Amino acid sequence: MTKPLSELTTIRVGGTPASLTEVFTRDAVIEETQRIWASGEEWFVLGGGSNVVIADDISTLQVIRVANKGIEKTGHGAIRVQAGENWDDLVRYTVEHHLGGLESLSGIPGTVGAAPVQNIGAYGAELADTFVRCEFLDYLTGEVEIIEKADCGFAYRDSIFKRGKVGVITWVELQLLADLPAGSGELLKRRRDEVLDLRASKGMVLAEHDLDTHSCGSFFTNPIVTSTFARTLPEEAPRWDVDEDGDRVKLSAAWLIEHAGISKGLALGASKAAISSKHALAITNRGGATAAQIGELARFIQERVAATFGINLVPEPNFIGF
Ligand SMILES: Cc1cc2nc3c(=O)[nH]c(=O)nc-3n(C[C@H](O)[C@H](O)[C@H](O)COP(=O)(O)OP(=O)(O)OC[C@H]3O[C@@H](n4cnc5c(N)ncnc54)[C@H](O)[C@@H]3O)c2cc1C
């Protein structure tokens, strides 16, 4: 089976691969992936398609779409979640079952198996806060292994899975807060609703009718620079200390973009790729944009920010087939 990946990615770009294999159980994830690896062809693992920009021509690529679902209790507040489970369905489940820890990560699109890849995070929380271990099929060894949190190299929007540990995550185990005091269920629900409302106001919750959500979310990570460099920026540029001694500070990529003279809604010429009308950090597809147009706008933003502030913005999504 195959079809254009623009139908399976939230930014709605991506050509038709040589093959598209959807896998619905943990064993099928392993068997089908090993079969494709044995073929020696180029391959790629797709989850919910919310953090990838896939090229217009990927005609030689074999794509494995991870779709195994299931949430299983493994201990007190401990759960094992299959990689193809929808992330936000998992958050809803934990809130409904009065398990604390994921509520601030409500509304992030995509699958559970992709969450460790960039250590998803929002509003002061990140996956690493509750992650315990995952099962991983390693491309180098062909073996299945269990990887503990300490070995995942989690950092801001980063992990070993983004830095060369190639393979497929089949399930993830999390430790959540159980035995919360009476009334906490309502607090978890309120926090979830608050986060969903805030995210929706920025176009950060997927909605078919809202073109501002046809994106990969934030297109660039917030740059981390030395405090010495940060002092060269205008005083009003937002910044947050990253370490206790204040040597490294995190800047706001959205602020840098807007203050490099790039406004919300900007598109280059007749291109259908445009900056979101709600958030300067999201590149959106206004209908029929190509991957090349998305890439062109991303480069334009990078060049403007580099020329204005001397900072190279690093894209957050994964570019495939470019
Ligand atoms: C509107 C919007 C808002 C967003 N908001 C946030 C946010 O607040 N915080 C945040 O951190 N991210 C955010 N994102 C980015 C995205 O939702 C996350 O990165 C998410 O974890 C991607 O999941 P996915 O299943 O869609 O991954 P995909 O886009 O399908 O894949 C992303 C990467 O993970 C790899 N991958 C996928 N599944 C597996 C697997 N099982 N094993 C190994 N590798 C795998 C892929 O090969 C690819 O390299 C947002 C995106 C959108 C569109």
The ligand as an SDF file (V2000), in Angstrom:
LIG
                    3D

 53 58  0  0  0  0  0  0  0  0999 V2000
    0.2310   21.9780   16.2700 C   0  0  0  0  0  0  0  0  0  0  0  0
    1.4640   21.3390   16.8670 C   0  0  0  0  0  0  0  0  0  0  0  0
    1.8550   21.6300   18.1620 C   0  0  0  0  0  0  0  0  0  0  0  0
    3.0010   21.0290   18.7160 C   0  0  0  0  0  0  0  0  0  0  0  0
    3.3630   21.3320   20.0040 N   0  0  0  0  0  0  0  0  0  0  0  0
    4.4490   20.7580   20.5730 C   0  0  0  0  0  0  0  0  0  0  0  0
    4.8150   21.0630   21.9180 C   0  0  0  0  0  0  0  0  0  0  0  0
    4.1640   21.8280   22.6160 O   0  0  0  0  0  0  0  0  0  0  0  0
    5.9270   20.4530   22.4270 N   0  0  0  0  0  0  0  0  0  0  0  0
    6.6690   19.5690   21.6990 C   0  0  0  0  0  0  0  0  0  0  0  0
    7.6660   19.0380   22.2310 O   0  0  0  0  0  0  0  0  0  0  0  0
    6.3310   19.2560   20.4150 N   0  0  0  0  0  0  0  0  0  0  0  0
    5.2490   19.8290   19.8430 C   0  0  0  0  0  0  0  0  0  0  0  0
    4.9090   19.5370   18.5450 N   0  0  0  0  0  0  0  0  0  0  0  0
    5.7430   18.6130   17.7760 C   0  0  0  0  0  0  0  0  0  0  0  0
    5.2280   17.1470   17.7570 C   0  0  0  0  0  0  0  0  0  0  0  0
    3.8900   17.0890   18.1310 O   0  0  0  0  0  0  0  0  0  0  0  0
    6.0310   16.2320   18.6790 C   0  0  0  0  0  0  0  0  0  0  0  0
    7.3930   16.2800   18.3470 O   0  0  0  0  0  0  0  0  0  0  0  0
    5.5490   14.7700   18.6010 C   0  0  0  0  0  0  0  0  0  0  0  0
    6.2020   14.0070   19.5940 O   0  0  0  0  0  0  0  0  0  0  0  0
    5.7830   14.1290   17.2360 C   0  0  0  0  0  0  0  0  0  0  0  0
    5.1000   12.8920   17.2490 O   0  0  0  0  0  0  0  0  0  0  0  0
    4.7210   12.1470   15.8950 P   0  0  0  0  0  0  0  0  0  0  0  0
    4.1940   10.8080   16.2700 O   0  0  0  0  0  0  0  0  0  0  0  0
    3.8250   12.9990   15.0850 O   0  0  0  0  0  0  0  0  0  0  0  0
    6.1500   11.9990   15.2330 O   0  0  0  0  0  0  0  0  0  0  0  0
    6.5240   12.0490   13.6680 P   0  0  0  0  0  0  0  0  0  0  0  0
    6.3710   13.4530   13.1920 O   0  0  0  0  0  0  0  0  0  0  0  0
    5.8130   11.0090   12.9200 O   0  0  0  0  0  0  0  0  0  0  0  0
    8.0710   11.6990   13.7670 O   0  0  0  0  0  0  0  0  0  0  0  0
    8.9710   12.5810   14.3970 C   0  0  0  0  0  0  0  0  0  0  0  0
   10.3340   11.9010   14.5210 C   0  0  0  0  0  0  0  0  0  0  0  0
   10.2240   10.7920   15.4170 O   0  0  0  0  0  0  0  0  0  0  0  0
   10.5800    9.5770   14.7510 C   0  0  0  0  0  0  0  0  0  0  0  0
    9.6830    8.5310   15.2540 N   0  0  0  0  0  0  0  0  0  0  0  0
    8.3270    8.4990   15.1870 C   0  0  0  0  0  0  0  0  0  0  0  0
    7.8670    7.4050   15.8050 N   0  0  0  0  0  0  0  0  0  0  0  0
    8.9450    6.7090   16.2470 C   0  0  0  0  0  0  0  0  0  0  0  0
    9.1200    5.4760   16.9570 C   0  0  0  0  0  0  0  0  0  0  0  0
    8.0900    4.7190   17.3570 N   0  0  0  0  0  0  0  0  0  0  0  0
   10.3900    5.0770   17.2260 N   0  0  0  0  0  0  0  0  0  0  0  0
   11.4630    5.8170   16.8570 C   0  0  0  0  0  0  0  0  0  0  0  0
   11.3530    6.9920   16.1990 N   0  0  0  0  0  0  0  0  0  0  0  0
   10.1050    7.4290   15.9020 C   0  0  0  0  0  0  0  0  0  0  0  0
   10.4050    9.8430   13.2720 C   0  0  0  0  0  0  0  0  0  0  0  0
   11.2310    8.9830   12.4970 O   0  0  0  0  0  0  0  0  0  0  0  0
   10.8280   11.3060   13.1870 C   0  0  0  0  0  0  0  0  0  0  0  0
   12.2350   11.3990   13.1610 O   0  0  0  0  0  0  0  0  0  0  0  0
    3.7720   20.1240   17.9600 C   0  0  0  0  0  0  0  0  0  0  0  0
    3.3600   19.8180   16.6350 C   0  0  0  0  0  0  0  0  0  0  0  0
    2.2250   20.4200   16.0990 C   0  0  0  0  0  0  0  0  0  0  0  0
    1.8020   20.0820   14.7010 C   0  0  0  0  0  0  0  0  0  0  0  0
  1  2  1  0
  2  3  1  0
  2 52  2  0
  3  4  2  0
  4  5  1  0
  4 50  1  0
  5  6  2  0
  6  7  1  0
  6 13  1  0
  7  8  2  0
  7  9  1  0
  9 10  1  0
 10 11  2  0
 10 12  1  0
 12 13  2  0
 13 14  1  0
 14 15  1  0
 14 50  1  0
 15 16  1  0
 16 17  1  0
 16 18  1  0
 18 19  1  0
 18 20  1  0
 20 21  1  0
 20 22  1  0
 22 23  1  0
 23 24  1  0
 24 25  2  0
 24 26  1  0
 24 27  1  0
 27 28  1  0
 28 29  2  0
 28 30  1  0
 28 31  1  0
 31 32  1  0
 32 33  1  0
 33 34  1  0
 33 48  1  0
 34 35  1  0
 35 36  1  0
 35 46  1  0
 36 37  1  0
 36 45  1  0
 37 38  2  0
 38 39  1  0
 39 40  1  0
 39 45  2  0
 40 41  1  0
 40 42  2  0
 42 43  1  0
 43 44  2  0
 44 45  1  0
 46 47  1  0
 46 48  1  0
 48 49  1  0
 50 51  2  0
 51 52  1  0
 52 53  1  0
M  END
$$$$
